[in-house]
């Protein structure tokens, strides 16, 4: 879990674009449909000529179907947690990138906004352009620490927000 300072305020919380989640949900629907297609094909192709099974075919197919659906369920939870726990948190002082890598592994990094030297946006292809999502590249001063936030919704708004925050920080430092 990240901890922000008490005088720090959260400005924006950014998740992946909804289209990314939709694509992964379609993948799950396809995975659920695989056993249905498999049963259909087993009824068309006479499998008994190639493989001899002893016992109940219904029990064996039910077992494998349940195991398959449990695997798909676990994949669905992994997609769900990955979508909602991968977040770009922008405060008035720092940017936090929290990336969930599976169920029990999380990577988080942060850097100060005043250390950012360049923010660039990449939108590749017609889908990213029309649906307004893309990749935001943050280049920082120092130890070549760069952050790449992929599939972010409204990346140009994020770039403008960071630029405005840097301009405000620059104006405050010149007043002193």
C-alpha positions in Angstrom: 0.0 0.0 0.0 1.2 3.5 -0.8 1.3 6.2 1.7 1.0 9.8 0.8 2.0 12.7 3.0 -0.7 14.4 5.0 -0.1 17.7 3.2 -0.3 16.0 -0.2 -3.6 16.0 -2.1 -4.8 13.5 -4.7 -5.5 15.4 -8.0 -6.4 12.5 -10.3 -6.7 8.7 -10.3 -6.3 7.1 -13.7 -7.1 3.5 -14.7 -6.7 1.7 -18.0 -9.2 2.5 -20.7 -12.5 0.5 -20.6 -11.8 -0.9 -24.0 -8.8 -2.9 -22.7 -11.1 -4.5 -20.1 -13.7 -5.2 -22.8 -11.1 -7.0 -24.9 -10.1 -9.2 -22.0 -13.8 -10.0 -21.2 -14.3 -11.1 -24.8 -11.3 -13.4 -24.4 -13.0 -14.9 -21.3 -16.2 -15.4 -23.2 -14.3 -17.2 -25.9 -12.6 -19.4 -23.2 -16.0 -20.3 -21.8 -17.2 -21.2 -25.3 -14.4 -23.6 -26.0 -16.0 -26.6 -24.1 -19.3 -26.0 -25.8 -17.6 -26.2 -29.2 -15.6 -29.2 -28.0 -18.8 -31.1 -27.0 -20.4 -30.2 -30.3 -17.3 -31.5 -32.2 -17.2 -34.7 -30.1 -20.7 -35.4 -31.1 -19.9 -35.0 -34.8 -16.6 -36.9 -34.8 -16.9 -40.4 -33.6 -14.3 -40.3 -30.9 -15.0 -43.8 -29.7 -13.2 -45.2 -32.8 -9.9 -43.5 -31.7 -10.0 -43.6 -27.9 -11.6 -46.3 -25.6 -12.9 -44.8 -22.4 -14.0 -46.9 -19.5 -16.6 -45.7 -17.0 -19.1 -42.9 -17.5 -18.4 -40.4 -20.3 -20.7 -37.9 -18.7 -18.7 -38.0 -15.4 -15.4 -37.5 -17.1 -16.7 -34.7 -19.3 -18.4 -33.0 -16.3 -15.1 -33.2 -14.4 -13.1 -31.6 -17.2 -15.8 -29.0 -17.8 -15.7 -28.0 -14.1 -11.9 -27.8 -14.0 -11.9 -25.7 -17.2 -14.6 -23.3 -15.8 -12.6 -22.9 -12.5 -9.5 -22.0 -14.6 -11.5 -19.5 -16.6 -13.0 -18.1 -13.3 -9.4 -17.6 -11.9 -8.4 -15.9 -15.1 -11.4 -13.6 -14.8 -10.5 -12.6 -11.3 -7.0 -12.0 -12.4 -8.2 -9.7 -15.2 -10.7 -7.9 -12.8 -8.1 -7.3 -10.1 -5.5 -6.3 -12.6 -7.8 -3.8 -14.2 -8.9 -2.1 -10.9 -5.6 -2.3 -9.1 -3.4 -1.0 -11.9 -3.6 2.7 -11.3 -1.8 5.9 -12.0 -2.2 8.2 -9.0 -1.4 11.8 -9.5 -1.0 14.0 -6.4 0.0 17.7 -6.2 3.6 16.6 -5.4 4.2 13.1 -6.9 3.0 10.6 -9.4 2.5 7.0 -8.2 2.4 4.1 -10.7 0.9 1.0 -9.1 1.0 -2.2 -11.2 -0.7 -5.4 -10.0 1.2 -8.4 -11.5 -0.9 -11.4 -10.7 -2.8 -12.0 -7.4 0.1 -11.6 -4.9 2.7 -9.4 -6.6 2.5 -5.7 -6.9 5.0 -3.1 -8.2 4.7 0.5 -7.2 7.0 3.4 -8.1 6.7 7.1 -7.5 8.6 10.3 -8.4 8.2 13.9 -7.8 6.4 16.1 -10.4 9.2 18.7 -10.3 11.7 16.0 -11.5 9.7 15.3 -14.7 11.6 16.7 -17.7 9.3 15.5 -20.5 5.8 14.1 -20.8 4.9 12.6 -24.2 1.8 10.8 -25.5 1.6 8.0 -28.1 -1.6 6.9 -29.7 -1.1 4.2 -32.2 -3.8 3.1 -34.6 -7.4 4.1 -35.3 -8.9 2.5 -32.2 -6.7 4.4 -29.8 -7.3 7.6 -31.7 -11.1 7.2 -31.9 -11.6 5.9 -28.4 -9.0 8.4 -27.0 -6.6 6.1 -25.1 -2.9 5.6 -25.4 0.5 5.5 -23.7 1.9 8.3 -21.6 5.7 8.5 -21.3 7.2 10.3 -18.3 10.9 11.1 -18.4 12.5 12.2 -15.2 15.7 13.8 -14.2 18.3 11.8 -12.5 18.9 8.1 -12.7 17.2 7.6 -16.1 14.0 6.7 -14.3 11.3 6.7 -16.9 7.7 5.6 -16.5 5.5 4.3 -19.2 1.8 4.1 -18.5 0.1 2.1 -21.3 -3.6 2.1 -22.3 -4.4 5.2 -20.3 -7.8 6.9 -20.9 -7.5 10.4 -22.2 -3.7 10.6 -22.3 -3.6 14.1 -23.6 -5.6 15.4 -20.6 -3.0 13.7 -18.3 -0.2 15.4 -20.2 -1.9 18.8 -20.0 -2.6 18.3 -16.2 1.1 17.5 -15.6 2.2 20.5 -17.7 -0.1 22.8 -15.8 1.1 21.5 -12.5 4.7 22.0 -13.5 3.9 25.6 -14.7 2.2 26.3 -11.4 5.2 25.0 -9.5 7.5 27.1 -11.7 5.4 30.2 -11.0 5.5 29.6 -7.3 9.2 29.1 -7.2 9.8 32.4 -9.1 7.6 34.3 -6.6 10.0 33.4 -3.8 
